[in-house]
Amino acid sequence: MRKQLHIFLNAIMFYTRIPVPKNLPYSDEILNRSTRYFPFIGWIVGGIGAAVFYGLQFVFPAELAVLLSMLATIFVTGAFHEDGFADFCDGFGGGYTRERILTIMKDSRIGTYGSIGLIGMLATKYISLNSLDVAGIPVVLFIGHSLSRLMPILIIYTSEYSREDATSKTKPIGKKGKGLDFGLASIFGILPLIIIPGEFAFSIILVLLLTTFVFRGYMIRKLGGYTGDCLGALQQIVEVEFYLGFVVFQTIQA
């Protein structure tokens, strides 16, 4: 039990800005196995976003409550995945060779492609959430954050890490963990779907799996594998797709 607590707290430390004990045991192996809790981190982040929206909707317009809930989730993660998405846009937008793409993604500065991609992605999230019934927004936030964190794990377990050096901060999770790790991650990622209509849950899973498959093929063609920025980008893409999917479902049901 103590070991599992250490693995979980390492996941908290790596994927969020939530404080953990300073004397927390750390190793590449522990961090690698912390991927089992990646979708559960989505429960925490999505839960914070849902709670912020639910509380603020009583004192602010719903549009402002949505914006502040988005900012809350970005703050709690330190814009970890948004940064990866921006780097991905810069790298794949401005690079034409594997080496050039990796070099651009490693650069801490944000470029034109990253800026446009980030603005477009955040705007799409905001408008999508505001298109939903107010009562359903907390649920959609909670599920979107958990489910979207499962798809990058599929990439880890079906692809190879692209970088040949250890300079990337995500290198420790570039290795496949044990089957139990993937199983637990899948449970944490899929379980929240039980609170939404089954027909939508089944359909959106198929769409997100297709997206992940296409994304994986694109990465392999360009890089021969994935990087941490690619994982962050996929999480953001899948999260947005889930929101868009729910907007479509709500429109059909109207």
N, C-alpha and C positions, 0 to 999 in steps of 0.2 A: 504493500500500500504506500509506503514512504517513497519507493522508487517511482510509482505512478504519479505521486504528488509532484516529485521533482520534474518528471517529464511534462506534466501539465503546466507547471509554473514556468518552465523553459519556453513552452508555447506562448504563454502570456507575455513573457519578456521579449520574445522575438517578434511576435505579430502585433503587439499593442504597446502603448505607453503606460499601461497600468503598472504601478510599482510592485516589485517582488523583493523578497529578502536579499540583502547584499551578499550573504554567504551561501547563496543557492548553488549547489553543485552543478557544474557545467562540463559537457564534453560534446564533441561532434556527434558521437553516437546518440546521446540523449536528445540533442537538437534534431537529429535525423528522425528519431522515433516520435518526436513531438508532432509530426504531421498527422498522427492519429487524432489529435485534438483540434486540427485546423478548422473543420466545420463547426466544432463546438465553440471555438473562438467567435465564429459567426453568430452563434446564439447570444453570446455576450455583447458583441458589437451591435447586432441587430436589435437586441433587447434594449440596449441603451438608446438607440435611435428611436425605437418604438415608444419608450417611456418618455423621452423628451417631447416627441410629437404629441402624445396623448395628454401630457400635462400642460403644454403650452397652447394647445388648441382652445382651451377654455379662456385664455386671456389674450391671445393674438389671433389674427386671421389665419385660416388653415394654410394659406400659401406661405406665410412667414414661419409658421410652425414646421412646415416641411423643410424649408431652407435651414432653419436652426437645427433640425434633427439630422440633416445631412452633414452640417458642419460639426455636430457632436460626434458622429461616427468617424469623420476625417480626423478630428482631434484625438480621439481615443486610439486610433491606429497610427497616428503620426503621418498620415497621408502615404502610408507604406505602399499600398496597391496603386493609388493614383500616380505616385512617382514612377512605378514600374510601367504603367500604361503610357505615361508621357515619354519615357525613355524608349519604349517599344515603338511608338509613333515616330520619334526622331530617327531611331536606328533603321527601321524598315522603310521609312519615307525618304531618308537621305542617303542610305547606303546601298551599293549595288553589288558588293562582294561580301562574303562571309566576314572577312577580316575587318572591312570598313563598318559593317553593321555592328559588330561587337565593340569596336572602338567607340563609335558614336554612343551606343547604349551605356558604355562605361563612363562617359563624360557626365559630370554632375550638373552641367549647365543645360537649361531647357532651350530647345530651338523652335522654329516656326511650326514644324509638324507636331511637336509635342504640345505646344501652346494651343493650336487649333483643335487637336484631338481632345485635350483635357477640357477645354471650354465646351466643345460639342458634347462630350460624354456627360459632363455635369449638368448641362442644360437639358439633355434628354432625360436624365434621371429626374430632375426637378419637375419638368413638364409632365412626365409620365405619372409620377406620384400625385401631382395635383389634378390629374385627370380621373383619379379613382375616387370612389365613395370614401368620405372621411372616416367612417367606421372601419373600413378595411385596410387603411394605410398602415397601422401598427403591425397587423398580421403579415402584410406584404413585405414590409421592412425586415421583420424577423426572419421570414423564410428566405427572402432574397439574399441576405447576408450569409446564411448557413449553407444553402444549396450552392451558391456560387463558389464557395470555398472547397467544394468537393471536386469540381472539374479539374483544377490544377493538379490535384493528387492523381487523377487518372493519367495526366501527362507524365508525372514522375514515374509511375509504375509501368508505363508503356513506351517510354522514350529514354534517350541517353542525354546526360548533361553535356552541353556544347562546349563550354569553356575548358581549356586545357590547363589553366592555372588555378590557383586557389585565392585569387584576388577578390572574387565576388563574395559578398556577405551571405549569399544563399548557397554557397558551395556545400556546407554540411548536409543540406536537405536535397542535394543533387543525387543522392543514392537511394535506391529502393529499400524500404524497410521490410518488416516481416508481414506475412499475409494477415495476421491479426490486426496490425496497424491499419491496413487498408479496410478491413472489415469494420472496425470501429469507426473509422472516418466515414464510411458509407452509411452506417447507422445514424450517426450524428447529422449527416447531410440530408438524408432522405426522410428521417422520422418526422420533421416538422410538416411535411406535405400532408399528413393525415388530417390537418385542420382546415384544408381547403377542398373544394369539390374534386372527386376522383378523376373525372374526365379531363379536367384541366391539368391536374398533377401528372397524369400519364402523358398527355400531349406535350407539356412543357419539358418533361424529362427527355423525350425523344428529340425535341428541337435542340436542347442544350447538349445532348450527346452528339448530335450531328455537327453542331458548331465546334465542339471540342475536337472531333475527328478531322474536320476541315482545317482548323487552326493548327492541329498537330502536323498534318501533312504539309502545310505551308512552312512551318518552322523547320521541318526536316529538310525540305527542298532548299531553304535558304541557309540554314545553319548546321544541319546535320543532327540537330537536337534542340534542347531548350535551354534557356537561362532563367534566372530569377525574375528578370524584368518581363519575360514572356509569361511566366506564371501569374504575375501581378496583372498584366494586361488581360489575360484570359478571365481572371476573376472579375475584373471590371466589366468586360464584355458580357459575360454570363449574367451578372447582376442586372445590367441594363436590359438584357433580353428578357429576363424574368419579369421585370416591371412592364415592359412593352407587351409581353404575352398576356399579362393580367389585364392590361387596358383593352386588348382585343377581346379577351374572354368576357369582360364586363360589358363591352359594347354589344357582343352577340347575345348576351343574356338579357339585355335591356328590352 
